[in-house]
């Protein structure tokens, strides 16, 4: 799994307190049903990052199958509750 980082996505993730290693960890450790395909060929992963905190990471696949993270942020309390409820089903 290879990732491509640029000034733009490093800054975007950093504004949410997520570093590249943590975003990559969430993607690498994705478990079904993730990643899930979203609109416009985007992929969503929800998983645990550093210290077990829950993150949402959205990425696209470049033509060479490199992953380009376009969004990474911690889940809100409401999202965590909804995700844990879904996990129990």
Secondary structure, 3 states (H helix, E strand, C coil): CCECCCHHHHHHHHHCCCCHHHHHHHHHCCCCCCCEECHHHEEEEEEECHHHCEEEEEEEECCCCCEEEEEEEECCHHHHHHHHHHHHC
